[in-house]
Amino acid sequence: MSFQGYLRTIKEKTGLTPAELRTKANEKGFTANGLLKPTVKAGEIVSWLKEEYDLGHGHSMAVYALLKGIKNEDSE
């Protein structure tokens, strides 16, 4: 699945855009200045998204990549 495919599925499942997920991550204290805090591990993001939005590992890792700055909304 392409990164854009992951983002589409995440939006369909949660109703949240990447920008809204960034806001939610910030509210949870996972990010600072728009990027993931260095102390936050991928497993924490995966657990949060599984518990609150029932996202699987792959989709959660796509959100992690967004928050970490590895990918952005325009990535393929």
Rosetta blueprint (number, residue, H / E / L):
1 M L
2 S L
3 F H
4 Q H
5 G H
6 Y H
7 L H
8 R H
9 T H
10 I H
11 K H
12 E H
13 K H
14 T H
15 G L
16 L L
17 T L
18 P H
19 A H
20 E H
21 L H
22 R H
23 T H
24 K H
25 A H
26 N H
27 E H
28 K L
29 G L
30 F L
31 T E
32 A E
33 N L
34 G L
35 L E
36 L E
37 K L
38 P L
39 T L
40 V L
41 K L
42 A H
43 G H
44 E H
45 I H
46 V H
47 S H
48 W H
49 L H
50 K H
51 E H
52 E H
53 Y H
54 D L
55 L L
56 G L
57 H H
58 G H
59 H H
60 S H
61 M H
62 A H
63 V H
64 Y H
65 A H
66 L H
67 L H
68 K H
69 G L
70 I L
71 K L
72 N L
73 E L
74 D L
75 S L
76 E L
